């Protein structure tokens, strides 16, 4: 069983602290057996006061981090010095130093400050809460901050955007570990969408549009029903009854990515589901997902996931491969 240690720091918000236990605890195999063991710990084994005013008694101390396959760091509202480039408390530094090489490291929301202060994000892409992204960028200039996404997966280090984006990241890790079917079941148990369109950009403060302004929602729904057919930007804009320029701008404002990026992401998700749940030939999977050819699907999957369609199917459906 994959072992996850969740580091509770003083001033941790209870919502983000409980998030990994709830989401990963909902991930089961086909026989209903849990796939993850989640342990809440503190840097010294002592209780911590949350930002909600109650104390959390951890199940373990830093030894849980040393034994974990994944260590998750939720945010803390009690270490403002990190926003000024200050050091981590000695016990936190020691606990992080005890993590085994190769352990997957994850931050939720401003837990990214902890990873950055420990030097674990130097030179890496990462995200954090959009509201604090300018401060984060000034304080940790070597980190490649992207405040427009819901999460960043850099292999062995993953970071989520603000608050509920931690749910998106947890589901993404389940999907990466065990495939879309397991992640979708976990999402249904948690009563959350298995995947949210766009990124954090759609939640950043912007002027509220006039109520009469048209949206791209209907066009996105229309496109999802036609993923197996070529869809040009002009066709999408025509369906939305907008000019190309207006449609592209409004789409990015609403979704956080360009129409082409969004369409490719939806096609990749459909292809992954087909590879996991059917024995269709790769050529047919590529056609149904709108990539046209196995070569095109292979190119997009290698760019997005680092694997070929056949290798992906072998991981999540060994018998079919």
Secondary structure, DSSP 8 states (H G I E B T S, - for coil): -EEEEEE--TT--HHHHHHHHHHHTT-B-TTS-BSEEEEEE-SSS--EE-TTS-EE--SB-HHHHHH-SEEEE---SS-GGGGGT----HHHHHHHHTS-TT-EEEE-GGGHHHHHHTTTTTTSEE---GGGHHHHHHH-TTSEE-TTSSEEE-SSEEEE-STTHHHHHHHHHHHHHH-HHHHHHHHHHHTS-S--SS-GGGGS------TTS--SHHHHHHHHTTTTS---HHHHHHHHT--HHHHHHHHHHHHSS-HHHHHHHHHHHHHHHHHHH----HHHHHHHTT--SHHHHHHHHHHHHSS-HHHHHHHH-TTT-
